[in-house]
């Protein structure tokens, strides 16, 4: 009876789309409006199946590699970034490139180039098969090693232990990165890192919101796709606090038994999950008796990124062009 009285939804804020995702999705939509379909996109523009399917219906064609794009056509790089080898291949094939790489990922690429030029061995903390890690490693492949666990840190061998630098994937768990960096500093006392952490503001903010609310919830539902790194990390953060959490693509994934005996259900969303899916989850829970919905804002988030110059220029030169907010 008590659980029945306490049925309540805690809607975490910030949640969902970050500035880099908004920018990347806008770039595809504007490119389709300006140039017309088809527009080719290398890899998923962001890691969310709903977003990708929506853009596919609007005329975007998603490819795994540039060789699938007809010569001379227009292609958009995903928000996760690409390696110099990919950029070179685009030139060889005469492709018209629009770069939707998140500026915070570009920051890590710039750091990799800088450290490599200064003669450092690079350790990139991240998930080996993630597109962002592949792109960053590609900036200095001969001197970069990827580590995903503390055990892998222990096994690292570098030419000069006194000339080592580390970088991290932008979507790691804060705690995971902390342990890895501590292990690196223990193994290489003179290791250097970026001036500001590589983990992006949106990843940090969403994890902080979960940490602030999960202990007072009976269940945490994270809206996001399976291949979304930052969404998976939100589930881990909640579970590490001791609150059961599930990753769901949409309300259709919710199993009724998850709600049994659980009064306070917190909802958040990964940085690539659209708000429409969050609202569907809220509506589903309201249909199950969770009438009270409290939005819990842990911190404000007002970051915006400008559009890339190739998009701004294309719009400016398009027939009937209007002023575009860059």
CORGI-V88310 format. One record per residue. RES is the residue in one small letter. PSI is psi in radians with two decimals (none if undefined). NEAR is the number of other ideal C-beta (glycine too) atoms within 12 Angstrom. D_CENTER is the distance of its C-alpha to the mean C-alpha in Angstrom with 1 decimal. Layout:
BEGIN
res=RES psi=PSI near=NEAR d_center=D_CENTER
res=RES psi=PSI near=NEAR d_center=D_CENTER
END
This chain:
BEGIN
res=x psi=-0.68 near=8 d_center=40.3
res=x psi=-0.78 near=11 d_center=38.4
res=x psi=-0.64 near=18 d_center=35.0
res=x psi=-0.75 near=16 d_center=36.2
res=x psi=-0.56 near=13 d_center=36.9
res=x psi=0.16 near=22 d_center=33.6
res=x psi=2.00 near=28 d_center=31.4
res=x psi=2.52 near=31 d_center=28.7
res=x psi=2.26 near=38 d_center=25.1
res=x psi=1.93 near=39 d_center=23.0
res=x psi=1.88 near=36 d_center=20.2
res=x psi=2.52 near=44 d_center=17.8
res=x psi=2.27 near=28 d_center=16.8
res=x psi=2.70 near=35 d_center=14.4
res=x psi=2.91 near=45 d_center=12.3
res=x psi=-2.67 near=41 d_center=10.3
res=x psi=2.27 near=38 d_center=9.2
res=x psi=3.05 near=41 d_center=8.3
res=x psi=-0.64 near=28 d_center=10.4
res=x psi=-0.64 near=39 d_center=8.3
res=x psi=-0.78 near=46 d_center=7.7
res=x psi=-0.81 near=31 d_center=11.3
res=x psi=-0.82 near=39 d_center=12.4
res=x psi=-0.79 near=46 d_center=11.2
res=x psi=-0.72 near=39 d_center=12.7
res=x psi=-0.69 near=35 d_center=15.7
res=x psi=-0.77 near=45 d_center=16.3
res=x psi=-0.78 near=45 d_center=16.8
res=x psi=-0.77 near=30 d_center=18.9
res=x psi=-0.70 near=36 d_center=21.0
res=x psi=-0.72 near=41 d_center=21.5
res=x psi=-0.73 near=30 d_center=22.9
res=x psi=-0.65 near=23 d_center=25.0
res=x psi=-0.79 near=31 d_center=26.3
res=x psi=-0.30 near=28 d_center=26.9
res=x psi=2.80 near=16 d_center=27.2
res=x psi=2.71 near=21 d_center=26.0
res=x psi=2.67 near=24 d_center=25.1
res=x psi=2.26 near=36 d_center=22.1
res=x psi=2.50 near=39 d_center=20.5
res=x psi=2.17 near=45 d_center=16.8
res=x psi=2.10 near=43 d_center=15.9
res=x psi=3.11 near=33 d_center=13.6
res=x psi=2.28 near=37 d_center=11.5
res=x psi=-0.72 near=46 d_center=10.4
res=x psi=2.82 near=50 d_center=7.2
res=x psi=1.29 near=37 d_center=7.1
res=x psi=2.14 near=40 d_center=9.6
res=x psi=-0.63 near=30 d_center=13.3
res=x psi=-0.81 near=35 d_center=14.8
res=x psi=-0.79 near=42 d_center=13.2
res=x psi=-0.77 near=32 d_center=14.1
res=x psi=-0.69 near=19 d_center=17.5
res=x psi=-0.78 near=23 d_center=18.2
res=x psi=-0.57 near=35 d_center=17.7
res=x psi=-0.73 near=23 d_center=19.7
res=x psi=-0.47 near=16 d_center=22.4
res=x psi=-0.13 near=24 d_center=22.5
res=x psi=0.05 near=22 d_center=23.2
res=x psi=2.44 near=39 d_center=20.1
res=x psi=2.03 near=27 d_center=20.7
res=x psi=2.26 near=31 d_center=17.9
res=x psi=2.73 near=26 d_center=19.1
res=x psi=-0.65 near=16 d_center=18.1
res=x psi=2.77 near=20 d_center=20.2
res=x psi=-0.39 near=32 d_center=22.0
res=x psi=-0.29 near=18 d_center=25.3
res=x psi=-0.15 near=20 d_center=24.7
res=x psi=2.21 near=30 d_center=24.7
res=x psi=2.48 near=17 d_center=28.3
res=x psi=2.43 near=18 d_center=29.6
res=x psi=-0.09 near=15 d_center=29.5
res=x psi=3.03 near=28 d_center=26.9
res=x psi=2.34 near=36 d_center=23.9
res=x psi=2.51 near=43 d_center=20.4
res=x psi=2.29 near=47 d_center=17.0
res=x psi=2.48 near=42 d_center=14.4
res=x psi=2.96 near=44 d_center=10.8
res=x psi=-0.29 near=50 d_center=8.1
res=x psi=-0.16 near=48 d_center=7.5
res=x psi=2.91 near=38 d_center=11.1
res=x psi=2.86 near=38 d_center=14.4
res=x psi=2.84 near=30 d_center=17.3
res=x psi=-0.54 near=22 d_center=20.6
res=x psi=-0.66 near=19 d_center=22.2
res=x psi=-0.75 near=34 d_center=20.2
res=x psi=-0.71 near=24 d_center=21.2
res=x psi=-0.71 near=15 d_center=24.8
res=x psi=-0.63 near=24 d_center=24.9
res=x psi=-0.71 near=30 d_center=24.0
res=x psi=-0.78 near=17 d_center=26.9
res=x psi=-0.60 near=15 d_center=29.2
res=x psi=0.09 near=24 d_center=28.7
res=x psi=0.58 near=16 d_center=29.1
res=x psi=2.55 near=32 d_center=25.8
res=x psi=1.98 near=27 d_center=25.0
res=x psi=2.35 near=34 d_center=21.4
res=x psi=2.14 near=39 d_center=19.0
res=x psi=1.94 near=36 d_center=16.1
res=x psi=0.31 near=42 d_center=12.9
res=x psi=2.32 near=38 d_center=11.0
res=x psi=2.32 near=47 d_center=9.1
res=x psi=-0.49 near=27 d_center=12.0
res=x psi=-0.46 near=39 d_center=10.4
res=x psi=-0.73 near=46 d_center=9.6
res=x psi=-0.67 near=30 d_center=13.2
res=x psi=-0.75 near=30 d_center=14.5
res=x psi=-0.69 near=44 d_center=13.8
res=x psi=-0.78 near=40 d_center=15.5
res=x psi=-0.71 near=23 d_center=18.4
res=x psi=-0.71 near=33 d_center=18.8
res=x psi=-0.78 near=43 d_center=19.1
res=x psi=-0.77 near=25 d_center=21.8
res=x psi=-0.87 near=22 d_center=23.6
res=x psi=-0.71 near=31 d_center=23.9
res=x psi=-0.72 near=28 d_center=25.0
res=x psi=-0.49 near=15 d_center=27.6
res=x psi=0.07 near=17 d_center=28.9
res=x psi=0.34 near=18 d_center=29.7
res=x psi=2.59 near=32 d_center=27.2
res=x psi=2.42 near=31 d_center=26.0
res=x psi=2.34 near=45 d_center=22.2
res=x psi=2.06 near=42 d_center=20.4
res=x psi=2.00 near=48 d_center=16.7
res=x psi=2.05 near=48 d_center=15.3
res=x psi=-3.03 near=41 d_center=12.6
res=x psi=2.06 near=34 d_center=12.5
res=x psi=-0.68 near=21 d_center=15.0
res=x psi=0.06 near=15 d_center=14.1
res=x psi=2.44 near=33 d_center=10.4
res=x psi=-0.63 near=37 d_center=10.5
res=x psi=-0.75 near=51 d_center=9.0
res=x psi=-0.72 near=39 d_center=11.8
res=x psi=-0.73 near=30 d_center=14.3
res=x psi=-0.78 near=39 d_center=13.9
res=x psi=-0.78 near=46 d_center=14.4
res=x psi=-0.57 near=36 d_center=17.1
res=x psi=-0.27 near=31 d_center=18.8
res=x psi=-0.52 near=35 d_center=19.6
res=x psi=1.10 near=33 d_center=22.1
res=x psi=-0.50 near=21 d_center=22.5
res=x psi=-0.36 near=13 d_center=26.0
res=x psi=0.10 near=27 d_center=25.2
res=x psi=2.28 near=36 d_center=21.7
res=x psi=2.45 near=31 d_center=21.4
res=x psi=2.33 near=32 d_center=18.3
res=x psi=2.43 near=38 d_center=18.8
res=x psi=-0.22 near=28 d_center=17.1
res=x psi=2.81 near=19 d_center=20.0
res=x psi=-0.59 near=21 d_center=22.7
res=x psi=-0.69 near=13 d_center=25.2
res=x psi=-0.56 near=22 d_center=23.7
res=x psi=-0.77 near=29 d_center=24.1
res=x psi=-0.54 near=15 d_center=27.7
res=x psi=-0.03 near=15 d_center=28.3
res=x psi=2.41 near=29 d_center=27.1
res=x psi=2.22 near=16 d_center=29.8
res=x psi=2.73 near=26 d_center=29.7
res=x psi=-0.72 near=15 d_center=32.6
res=x psi=1.81 near=15 d_center=32.9
res=x psi=-0.25 near=18 d_center=31.6
res=x psi=-0.02 near=15 d_center=32.3
res=x psi=1.21 near=20 d_center=30.0
res=x psi=2.43 near=34 d_center=26.5
res=x psi=2.65 near=39 d_center=23.3
res=x psi=2.65 near=41 d_center=19.9
res=x psi=2.86 near=50 d_center=16.3
res=x psi=2.69 near=45 d_center=13.1
res=x psi=2.57 near=43 d_center=9.6
res=x psi=-0.28 near=48 d_center=7.4
res=x psi=0.42 near=48 d_center=5.6
res=x psi=2.84 near=39 d_center=9.2
res=x psi=2.39 near=36 d_center=11.6
res=x psi=-0.74 near=32 d_center=13.8
res=x psi=-0.75 near=23 d_center=16.9
res=x psi=-0.82 near=31 d_center=15.9
res=x psi=-0.70 near=35 d_center=15.4
res=x psi=-0.82 near=20 d_center=18.6
res=x psi=-0.69 near=23 d_center=20.7
res=x psi=-0.75 near=38 d_center=19.6
res=x psi=-0.66 near=31 d_center=20.5
res=x psi=-0.72 near=20 d_center=23.7
res=x psi=-0.68 near=26 d_center=24.6
res=x psi=-0.72 near=36 d_center=24.2
res=x psi=-0.55 near=21 d_center=26.3
res=x psi=-0.72 near=17 d_center=28.9
res=x psi=-0.67 near=25 d_center=29.2
res=x psi=1.50 near=30 d_center=29.0
res=x psi=-0.44 near=12 d_center=30.5
res=x psi=0.24 near=19 d_center=30.3
res=x psi=2.52 near=31 d_center=26.6
res=x psi=2.79 near=25 d_center=24.8
res=x psi=-3.05 near=31 d_center=21.2
res=x psi=2.70 near=28 d_center=19.4
res=x psi=-0.71 near=13 d_center=21.1
res=x psi=2.55 near=16 d_center=18.1
res=x psi=2.62 near=25 d_center=15.4
res=x psi=-0.44 near=38 d_center=12.4
res=x psi=2.25 near=39 d_center=10.1
res=x psi=2.76 near=39 d_center=8.7
res=x psi=-0.68 near=32 d_center=10.8
res=x psi=-0.71 near=41 d_center=8.5
res=x psi=-0.83 near=44 d_center=7.5
res=x psi=-0.82 near=36 d_center=11.2
res=x psi=-0.74 near=34 d_center=12.6
res=x psi=-0.64 near=51 d_center=11.3
res=x psi=-0.70 near=45 d_center=12.6
res=x psi=-0.71 near=30 d_center=15.7
res=x psi=-0.75 near=38 d_center=16.4
res=x psi=-0.77 near=45 d_center=16.5
res=x psi=-0.61 near=32 d_center=18.7
res=x psi=-0.50 near=27 d_center=21.0
res=x psi=-0.54 near=37 d_center=21.5
res=x psi=-0.63 near=37 d_center=21.2
res=x psi=-0.39 near=18 d_center=24.6
res=x psi=0.16 near=24 d_center=26.3
res=x psi=2.76 near=35 d_center=24.9
res=x psi=-0.30 near=30 d_center=26.3
res=x psi=2.47 near=40 d_center=23.2
res=x psi=2.16 near=47 d_center=19.4
res=x psi=2.18 near=49 d_center=17.8
res=x psi=2.04 near=49 d_center=14.0
res=x psi=2.13 near=48 d_center=13.1
res=x psi=2.83 near=46 d_center=10.4
res=x psi=2.77 near=31 d_center=10.8
res=x psi=-0.59 near=21 d_center=12.0
res=x psi=0.19 near=27 d_center=9.8
res=x psi=1.94 near=42 d_center=6.5
res=x psi=-0.86 near=43 d_center=6.3
res=x psi=-0.51 near=54 d_center=5.5
res=x psi=-0.75 near=45 d_center=8.0
res=x psi=-0.65 near=32 d_center=10.3
res=x psi=-0.59 near=41 d_center=10.5
res=x psi=-0.69 near=51 d_center=11.7
res=x psi=-0.79 near=35 d_center=14.3
res=x psi=-0.74 near=27 d_center=15.4
res=x psi=-0.78 near=39 d_center=15.8
res=x psi=-0.80 near=39 d_center=18.0
res=x psi=-0.65 near=23 d_center=19.9
res=x psi=-0.48 near=23 d_center=20.6
res=x psi=-0.35 near=23 d_center=22.2
res=x psi=0.17 near=16 d_center=24.3
res=x psi=2.19 near=31 d_center=23.1
res=x psi=2.39 near=27 d_center=22.5
res=x psi=2.55 near=35 d_center=19.1
res=x psi=2.51 near=32 d_center=18.0
res=x psi=2.20 near=35 d_center=14.9
res=x psi=2.43 near=37 d_center=16.0
res=x psi=-0.60 near=33 d_center=15.0
res=x psi=3.12 near=27 d_center=17.8
res=x psi=-0.45 near=27 d_center=21.0
res=x psi=-0.39 near=14 d_center=22.8
res=x psi=-0.19 near=23 d_center=21.2
res=x psi=2.22 near=30 d_center=22.9
res=x psi=2.21 near=17 d_center=25.9
res=x psi=-0.58 near=15 d_center=28.8
res=x psi=-0.37 near=12 d_center=29.9
res=x psi=-0.50 near=24 d_center=26.7
res=x psi=-0.16 near=27 d_center=28.2
res=x psi=2.12 near=17 d_center=31.6
res=x psi=0.15 near=18 d_center=32.8
res=x psi=2.00 near=33 d_center=29.6
res=x psi=-0.90 near=27 d_center=30.2
res=x psi=1.97 near=33 d_center=27.2
res=x psi=2.08 near=45 d_center=24.0
res=x psi=2.46 near=49 d_center=20.8
res=x psi=2.29 near=50 d_center=18.0
res=x psi=3.13 near=53 d_center=14.4
res=x psi=2.48 near=47 d_center=11.3
res=x psi=2.91 near=49 d_center=7.6
res=x psi=-0.17 near=51 d_center=5.7
res=x psi=0.17 near=48 d_center=6.2
res=x psi=2.23 near=43 d_center=9.7
res=x psi=2.68 near=33 d_center=12.7
res=x psi=-0.52 near=25 d_center=15.4
res=x psi=-0.64 near=20 d_center=18.1
res=x psi=-0.62 near=38 d_center=16.9
res=x psi=-0.79 near=36 d_center=17.1
res=x psi=-0.55 near=24 d_center=20.5
res=x psi=-0.65 near=26 d_center=21.7
res=x psi=-0.74 near=43 d_center=21.0
res=x psi=-0.81 near=34 d_center=23.0
res=x psi=-0.69 near=21 d_center=25.7
res=x psi=-0.83 near=28 d_center=25.9
res=x psi=-0.65 near=34 d_center=26.4
res=x psi=-0.60 near=21 d_center=28.9
res=x psi=-0.30 near=17 d_center=30.8
res=x psi=0.23 near=26 d_center=31.0
res=x psi=0.05 near=21 d_center=32.7
res=x psi=1.39 near=34 d_center=29.9
res=x psi=-0.64 near=18 d_center=31.4
res=x psi=2.20 near=19 d_center=30.3
res=x psi=2.00 near=24 d_center=26.8
res=x psi=2.12 near=23 d_center=26.0
res=x psi=2.16 near=22 d_center=23.0
res=x psi=1.79 near=26 d_center=22.2
res=x psi=2.01 near=18 d_center=20.7
res=x psi=-0.66 near=25 d_center=19.9
res=x psi=2.65 near=21 d_center=19.1
res=x psi=2.71 near=11 d_center=18.9
res=x psi=1.97 near=26 d_center=16.0
res=x psi=0.60 near=12 d_center=17.1
res=x psi=2.42 near=24 d_center=14.9
res=x psi=2.53 near=18 d_center=15.3
res=x psi=2.47 near=32 d_center=14.9
res=x psi=2.84 near=18 d_center=17.7
res=x psi=2.70 near=31 d_center=17.9
res=x psi=2.65 near=30 d_center=18.7
res=x psi=-0.61 near=16 d_center=22.5
res=x psi=-0.53 near=25 d_center=23.0
res=x psi=-0.76 near=37 d_center=21.9
res=x psi=-0.79 near=23 d_center=23.9
res=x psi=-0.71 near=18 d_center=26.9
res=x psi=-0.72 near=28 d_center=26.7
res=x psi=-0.72 near=28 d_center=26.9
res=x psi=-0.59 near=19 d_center=29.6
res=x psi=-0.05 near=14 d_center=31.7
res=x psi=2.59 near=18 d_center=31.3
res=x psi=2.35 near=10 d_center=34.4
res=x psi=0.48 near=10 d_center=34.6
res=x psi=2.52 near=16 d_center=31.7
res=x psi=2.90 near=12 d_center=30.9
res=x psi=2.32 near=9 d_center=29.5
res=x psi=2.40 near=22 d_center=25.7
res=x psi=2.01 near=14 d_center=23.7
res=x psi=none near=19 d_center=21.8
END
